[in-house]
Amino acid sequence: MSSYYYLSSNNNHFYGPGGETKYYLNGTSVYTIQEGPTGYSVTDNKIYGPYGYTSCYLDESGYIYGYPETLPFFK
C-alpha cells in the first residue's frame, strides 16, 4: 500500500517508484505507447485486468491502493 503508485491527472500516465511508466489510461482502457491495449481498464476507480477485478483501486488523488505490485505497470 504505497503512495508511490499513482495515475497522473496531468497526462493520464501511470507512475511507480521508478517514475513514469510506459502505461497510460485512454478512456477506461490501459495502453502502452508501443504495444497498444493491455487488457487492463479502470472503471469506477477500480482497476480490472484480463481476469476481472485486481483488488486495486484509485483514490480521488489518483493514488493506487491494494497491491499495485501485482499490476504489470510497475514491473
Secondary structure, 3 states (H helix, E strand, C coil): CCCCCEECCCCCEEEECCEEEEEEEECCEEEECCCEEEEEEEECCEEEECCEEEEEEECCCCEEECCHHHCHHHC
